[in-house]
Amino acid sequence: MNAIVTVVGKDKVGIIAGISALFAGLNINIIDITQTILSGNFVMMMMVDLSGCGKSLAGLKTDIASLGESMGVSITIMHEQVFSAMHRI
């Protein structure tokens, strides 16, 4: 199962490192990643493979939200199919 992760917040050192460390600890593979800085704001999207992760999507949402709060950024995750359906023309 793939999911889309979005990260938005004020740019600072360690955002990618913090998220990558969490994912590595949960056996989540980052398939694709893009990030940019827009007017001092960090904006990142990732596609991740959750097939090796033993946690539910709901459990991941809790962990990710907690990490985001500790780093001062907003982190969300949603199933790839939900993301695709939301952005279908």
JOJOKA-V237846 format. One record per pair of residues at least 4 apart in sequence whose ideal C-beta (glycine too) atoms are under 8 Angstrom apart, sorted by the first residue. I is the first residue (numbers start at 1). J is the second residue. Records with the same first field share a line. If there is no record, write none. Layout:
I->J + J
This chain:
1->49 + 50 + 51 + 79 + 80
2->31 + 47 + 48 + 49 + 50 + 79 + 80
3->47 + 48 + 50 + 57 + 60 + 77 + 78 + 79 + 80 + 83
4->45 + 46 + 47 + 48 + 77 + 78 + 79 + 80 + 83
5->19 + 44 + 45 + 46 + 47 + 48 + 64 + 75 + 76 + 77
6->44 + 45 + 46 + 74 + 75 + 76 + 77
7->15 + 19 + 35 + 42 + 43 + 44 + 45 + 46 + 68 + 73 + 74 + 75
8->41 + 42 + 43 + 44 + 73 + 74
9->15 + 41 + 42 + 68 + 71 + 72 + 73 + 74
10->40 + 41 + 42 + 72 + 73
11->15 + 37 + 40 + 41 + 42
12->42 + 71 + 72
14->18 + 71
15->19 + 42 + 44 + 71 + 73
16->20 + 35 + 44
17->21
18->22 + 67 + 71
19->23 + 46 + 67 + 75
20->24 + 30
21->25
22->26 + 63 + 64 + 67
23->28 + 29 + 30 + 48
24->28
26->53 + 54 + 55 + 60 + 63
27->52 + 53 + 54
28->48 + 49 + 50 + 52 + 53
29->48 + 49 + 52
30->46 + 47 + 48
31->46 + 47 + 48 + 49
32->46 + 47
33->44 + 45 + 46 + 47
34->44 + 45 + 46
35->42 + 43 + 44 + 45
36->43 + 44
37->41 + 42 + 43
38->43
42->73
47->80
48->77
50->57 + 60
53->60
55->59 + 60 + 63
56->60
57->61 + 77 + 79
58->62
59->63
60->64 + 77
61->65 + 76 + 77
62->66
63->67
64->68 + 75 + 76 + 77
65->69 + 75
66->70
67->71 + 75
68->72 + 73 + 74 + 75
78->82 + 83
79->83
80->84
81->85
82->86
83->87
84->88
